[in-house]
Amino acid sequence: MGAKNEFSKAASGLLATFSIISLAAALAACAIVPEKMGPAMDLSTAKESTRSQQQELMSVVPSGGVSSTVQSETSGALFECETGGYYWPGNMDVVLSDGTDGQALLEQIRTGWSAKSGWTVQDKTSVNGNPELIVLSEEGFRHSIEFSPDRNALNVLSSSACFQMAGTPEPGEDY
């Protein structure tokens, strides 16, 4: 019975953490307004491109260096771009194994993506006081990658480039 309680507590903690991260992604996305329209994108393309870019960003983490990964598949909202259209917000949380150097991984991401054509990287300090990178594409994709030393985790909050869609987003729908 004790093991079941411990598992239940751990699962509840993980769910609470993911809920907080999801809320943070949604709130951060409110402040993120990509200005550019992605080339001939729709919702599906925007979402899959964003998720694929998150995976590519986290590909610097060696497979043995990952304790757990959670990546959003849907978002409960789409956000309006100032220039028209909408963008899709998503997040990816990678908890690193003991001994994996998250700060060094952040440096690898900065070096690699700064050299990629069409991308710029900015160093920043997050609202939590942690090291953060802002990775921006010319097409309007945006990824904020925060290293949390307390959790030994990399958290990616992302927004797609703007895209057009028929109608308007419906509250309560998953996108």
N, C-alpha and C positions, 0 to 999 in steps of 0.2 A: 504494500500500500504506500510506503514511503517513497519508493522509486517512482510510482505513478504520480504522486504529488509533486516530486521534483521535476519530472518530465512536464507536467502540466504547468508548473511555474515557469520553466524555461520556455515552453511554447508561448505562454502568455507574454513573457518578456520580449520574445522575438517579434510577436505580433504587435505589441505596443511600439517597439522600435521601428518596425516597418511602417506602422500607421503614422508615427511622427515624421518619418522620412518622407512619406507620401504627402503629408500635409505641408511639409517644408518645400517639397518640389512644387506643389500647387501655388504656395505663396510666393516662392522665388520666381515662378513662371509669370506671375502677375507683373513683376518688375522687368521681365525680359520681353522686349518687343522687337523681334527681328524686323529689319526694315526692308529686306529684299525678298522678292518672290522667287521661290525655287523654280528651276526650269521644268515646266509642264508637270508639276506635281499635283497629286490629289492626296487625300488623307492617308490612304494606304501606303503610298510611296513615301510620304513625309515621315510616317511612323516607323516604317521598316528602315529607312535611311538613318533616322535618329538612333534607333536601337542598334543597328549595325555599327555606327560610328562609336557608340558607347563600348561595344564589345572590342572594337579595334583599339580604342584608348586603353582599355584594361588588359589588352593582350601583352603588355609589358610585364604583367604579374606572372611569375612562373607557376605552373600548375600545382606544384607542391607548396606554394606560398599562399594558397587560398584556403581559408577556413570555411567560408560560406559566401554565396552570391545570391542576391535578389535583384531582379530586373523587372520593372513594370512592363506589362504587356498591353495594358489599356490605361486610359486616363478618364476620369469622370468629368472632364471639361476640355473644351478647346478655348483658346484665347484669341481675341481680335487683334490684328496688327494695325498699327496706325495708318499704314498705307493701303489697307484693305486686305481681305482674306483672313485666314486664321493660322495659328500655329499649334502644334501638338507638344505638350510637355510630358517628359518622362524622367525616370530616375533609375540608377543602378547603384547598389551598395555592395561593396566587396570587403568583407572582413578578412584581414590577413592572418596567416598563421604566425605563431610566436616566432620571433627571430627574423621575420620578413621586414625589411626596411622600407616603410611607406614613403618617407621623405626622399629616399634615393629613387623610388619608382616615380614619384612626382617629377623629379629632375629628368628622368628618362623620357617621360611624356613631354615635358617642355622642350627638351632638345630635339626629339623626333618630330613633333608636330610643328615646331618653329621652322623646320627645314622643308616641310611639305608645301608645295605650291598651292596657293589659294587659301592658306590658313595663317592666322596670327595667334600668338599666345601672350597673355599678360599675367604677370605675377601679382598676387593680391593677398591680403589677409582677410579671412572670412569674418562674419559677424561674431563667430565663436572664438576669434583670435587665432585660428589655425591657418596653416599655409594653404593657399588656394591658387589654382590656375583657371583662367578664363580662356577657352579655346574657341575661336571664331572663324567661320568660313566666309568667303566672299559671297556665297549663295545665301547666307543668313542663318545657318545652323549655329547654335551656341551651346557650349558645354562648360559648366562650372564644376571643377574637380577639387574637392576639399579633402585634405588628409587630416583625420582625427587621431592624434596620438593616444588619447584616452581609450579609444575603441580599437586602435590599430587597424583603421579602416579607411578606404577611399570611397567617397560618395560622389556620384556624378549626377548633377541636376542639369537637364537638357531641355532645349526647345528646338523644334524643327524650323526650317525656313518657312516662310509664309506660303500658303497654298489657297486655291479657290475651291469652293464647294457650293453646291446648290442648297438654297435654304440657309437656315441658321441652326447652330447647335441647340439641341434640346436638353434642358436640365434633367439630371438623373440618368442620362444615357452614358454608356461606356464607349469611348472612342479609341 
